[in-house]
Amino acid sequence: MTGSETTTCPILNGPDNFQIWKFRITVKLRQEKVWDIIAGTTTPSASTKTQTKPLQSPTDTTTALISLPQSQKDNWQIQDFKAAGIIIMHVSNRLAIEVGDLDHSKEMFDKLMFITMLDQKWDGSPATLSDHISSISTASAKLTAMKRQVDHKFLAFILLHSLPDDTVWELFCATVLNSLTPGTSLSFSTLLDQLTFMVTAQQGASSDAAPQG
């Protein structure tokens, strides 16, 4: 591939450019023949053993090298180091610090997905709520497709974290958390119903307060 055909990957700064970054970094990693390390599609019996379970946090990882001939381990590790280097070179300093202490490139990529989800903020406008929910759900679906399923409780807290930093929504968060009875946990679907009800009530109040023509 010539220089003019090589995909230029931007520096990942956060949610605003994550989608284009993910597309271009995937192409870059494929070009360098290390995408299989990130996607976990290298033959598990020949390189790694991956246990799939719901994630409780961005640092909950389950990938580990199994007993292999040294030459196979070395080859996998070389590819892993290469993929990690490519990722680090294409993220901001802040994000590099966040993931730089992780051992494997797949862990880095997965944590970047989580950080991006956590960095997403809803602007509080009813008109953008649907798009905001879709962006979180899409990110979760992509992680699930990569065999990194997100625990529904953790996804709910991501949604809570994404609400505007003002008194109204801080009170909403406190009310939701305080309403949980012992032995129950917060779910994404339940929180979404409560959030939708809250937004609908706000719209109704705004309509009632509007001056009549």
Solvent accessible surface area in square Angstrom, and as a share of the most:
residue,aa,sasa,rsa
1,M,161,0.72
2,T,81,0.47
3,G,69,0.66
4,S,110,0.71
5,E,105,0.47
6,T,58,0.34
7,T,27,0.16
8,T,108,0.63
9,C,13,0.08
10,P,43,0.27
11,I,78,0.40
12,L,0,0.00
13,N,94,0.48
14,G,8,0.07
15,P,47,0.29
16,D,151,0.78
17,N,31,0.16
18,F,7,0.03
19,Q,106,0.47
20,I,81,0.41
21,W,1,0.00
22,K,36,0.15
23,F,126,0.53
24,R,79,0.29
25,I,0,0.00
26,T,21,0.12
27,V,40,0.23
28,K,41,0.18
29,L,0,0.00
30,R,141,0.51
31,Q,56,0.25
32,E,53,0.24
33,K,164,0.69
34,V,3,0.02
35,W,28,0.10
36,D,68,0.35
37,I,7,0.04
38,I,0,0.00
39,A,20,0.16
40,G,31,0.29
41,T,92,0.53
42,T,26,0.15
43,T,80,0.46
44,P,77,0.48
45,S,89,0.57
46,A,45,0.35
47,S,13,0.08
48,T,9,0.05
49,K,130,0.55
50,T,46,0.27
51,Q,109,0.48
52,T,71,0.41
53,K,81,0.34
54,P,58,0.36
55,L,1,0.01
56,Q,101,0.45
57,S,37,0.24
58,P,24,0.15
59,T,81,0.47
60,D,31,0.16
61,T,46,0.27
62,T,29,0.17
63,T,23,0.13
64,A,58,0.45
65,L,54,0.27
66,I,54,0.27
67,S,110,0.71
68,L,26,0.13
69,P,79,0.49
70,Q,117,0.52
71,S,82,0.53
72,Q,78,0.35
73,K,51,0.22
74,D,57,0.30
75,N,87,0.45
76,W,13,0.04
77,Q,60,0.27
78,I,116,0.59
79,Q,52,0.23
80,D,2,0.01
81,F,134,0.56
82,K,93,0.40
83,A,0,0.00
84,A,15,0.11
85,G,35,0.33
86,I,20,0.10
87,I,0,0.00
88,I,53,0.27
89,M,141,0.63
90,H,32,0.14
91,V,10,0.06
92,S,22,0.14
93,N,129,0.66
94,R,113,0.41
95,L,3,0.01
96,A,22,0.17
97,I,141,0.71
98,E,70,0.31
99,V,0,0.00
100,G,42,0.40
101,D,116,0.60
102,L,33,0.16
103,D,108,0.56
104,H,38,0.17
105,S,0,0.00
106,K,12,0.05
107,E,21,0.09
108,M,11,0.05
109,F,1,0.00
110,D,2,0.01
111,K,28,0.12
112,L,1,0.01
113,M,2,0.01
114,F,0,0.00
115,I,13,0.07
116,T,10,0.06
117,M,0,0.00
118,L,51,0.26
119,D,51,0.26
120,Q,24,0.11
121,K,98,0.42
122,W,7,0.02
123,D,101,0.52
124,G,22,0.21
125,S,38,0.25
126,P,57,0.36
127,A,89,0.69
128,T,49,0.29
129,L,16,0.08
130,S,79,0.51
131,D,103,0.53
132,H,15,0.07
133,I,20,0.10
134,S,57,0.37
135,S,42,0.27
136,I,0,0.00
137,S,45,0.29
138,T,60,0.35
139,A,10,0.08
140,S,15,0.09
141,A,61,0.47
142,K,58,0.25
143,L,0,0.00
144,T,65,0.38
145,A,85,0.66
146,M,25,0.11
147,K,130,0.55
148,R,7,0.03
149,Q,85,0.38
150,V,10,0.06
151,D,16,0.08
152,H,91,0.40
153,K,75,0.32
154,F,36,0.15
155,L,17,0.08
156,A,0,0.00
157,F,93,0.39
158,I,0,0.00
159,L,0,0.00
160,L,15,0.07
161,H,97,0.43
162,S,0,0.00
163,L,5,0.03
164,P,23,0.14
165,D,118,0.61
166,D,64,0.33
167,T,109,0.64
168,V,70,0.40
169,W,11,0.04
170,E,105,0.47
171,L,121,0.60
172,F,18,0.08
173,C,27,0.16
174,A,42,0.32
175,T,78,0.45
176,V,4,0.03
177,L,72,0.36
178,N,124,0.64
179,S,64,0.41
180,L,62,0.31
181,T,81,0.47
182,P,137,0.86
183,G,91,0.88
184,T,76,0.44
185,S,61,0.39
186,L,4,0.02
187,S,25,0.16
188,F,28,0.12
189,S,73,0.47
190,T,67,0.39
191,L,1,0.00
192,L,49,0.24
193,D,99,0.51
194,Q,62,0.27
195,L,0,0.00
196,T,65,0.38
197,F,155,0.65
198,M,49,0.22
199,V,8,0.05
200,T,80,0.46
201,A,53,0.41
202,Q,58,0.26
203,Q,91,0.40
204,G,35,0.33
205,A,61,0.47
206,S,73,0.47
207,S,73,0.47
208,D,122,0.63
209,A,85,0.66
210,A,47,0.36
211,P,131,0.83
212,Q,154,0.69
213,G,130,1.25
